[in-house]
């Protein structure tokens, strides 16, 4: 079975950077990846800071950072690679997800 999620070196470095700059009384434990119903294709990725692991969260330690996956998103994310791209038009995280059947034209949502 493939890994649930892997991170590229660029993504791990960006997560590390974000976690050290996060506001709040205590630093976040990591980032949590989820999927919500939204956008013109039906599903959209979510990224949030987390301070605790919930009972059914999938915890992934990769390249020195902690990423949690919402249990409701697991079936959509198996085998996904999280990358971070710095380009002039739209820098940000990119999900290279083998489960995607298509993406909307703007790239904000996907379908499986």
C-alpha positions in Angstrom: 0.0 0.0 0.0 1.4 3.5 -0.9 2.2 6.0 1.8 -0.8 8.2 2.7 1.1 11.4 2.1 4.7 12.3 1.4 6.3 15.7 1.4 8.9 17.0 -1.0 12.0 18.8 0.5 10.4 22.1 -0.5 7.1 21.3 1.2 8.8 20.2 4.4 10.9 23.4 4.5 7.8 25.5 4.0 5.9 23.7 6.7 8.8 24.2 9.1 8.9 27.9 8.2 5.2 28.4 8.7 5.2 26.6 12.1 8.0 28.8 13.4 6.1 32.0 12.3 2.6 31.0 13.5 1.0 33.4 16.0 -0.4 32.2 19.3 0.6 31.3 22.9 2.2 28.0 22.0 3.6 26.9 18.6 1.5 24.5 16.6 2.2 20.8 16.6 2.0 20.7 12.8 -0.3 21.2 9.8 -3.5 19.3 9.3 -4.7 18.4 5.8 -8.3 17.8 5.1 -10.8 17.9 2.3 -14.1 19.8 2.2 -17.0 20.0 -0.2 -16.4 23.2 -2.2 -15.5 24.7 -5.5 -16.8 23.9 -9.0 -15.3 20.4 -9.1 -16.7 19.4 -5.7 -13.8 18.9 -3.3 -11.1 21.3 -2.0 -8.0 20.7 0.1 -7.7 22.4 3.5 -4.6 23.2 5.5 -4.8 24.3 9.2 -2.5 24.6 12.1 -3.1 22.1 14.9 -2.1 22.0 18.5 -3.3 18.5 19.4 -3.8 15.1 17.8 -7.4 14.0 17.7 -8.2 10.2 18.3 -8.6 9.2 14.6 -6.1 11.6 13.0 -3.4 10.0 10.9 0.0 11.3 12.0 2.7 11.6 9.4 6.3 12.4 10.3 8.3 13.2 7.2 11.5 15.1 6.8 11.3 16.4 10.3 7.8 17.9 10.2 4.5 16.6 11.5 1.5 16.5 9.2 -1.9 15.2 10.4 -4.6 14.0 8.1 -8.3 14.4 8.9 -9.8 10.8 9.0 -12.6 11.9 6.6 -10.0 12.9 4.0 -7.9 9.7 4.1 -9.7 8.0 1.2 -9.1 11.0 -1.1 -5.4 11.4 -0.2 -3.7 7.9 -0.4 -0.5 8.2 -2.4 -0.5 12.1 -2.5 2.7 14.1 -2.6 2.6 17.5 -1.1 5.0 19.9 -2.8 5.7 23.7 -2.4 6.3 25.7 -5.5 7.7 29.3 -5.5 6.7 30.8 -8.8 6.0 34.5 -9.7 2.3 34.1 -10.4 1.1 31.8 -7.6 3.5 30.4 -5.0 2.0 27.8 -2.7 1.4 24.2 -1.8 0.6 21.8 -4.7 -1.1 18.4 -4.1 0.1 15.8 -6.6 -2.8 13.4 -6.0 -3.0 10.2 -8.1 -6.7 9.9 -7.0 -7.8 13.1 -8.8 -10.0 12.4 -11.8 -10.0 16.1 -12.8 -9.5 19.7 -11.5 -11.5 22.7 -12.2 -10.1 25.3 -14.6 -8.8 27.6 -11.8 -7.1 24.7 -10.0 -8.9 25.4 -6.7 -11.0 22.2 -6.5 -10.9 18.6 -7.8 -13.0 15.5 -8.2 -12.2 11.8 -7.7 
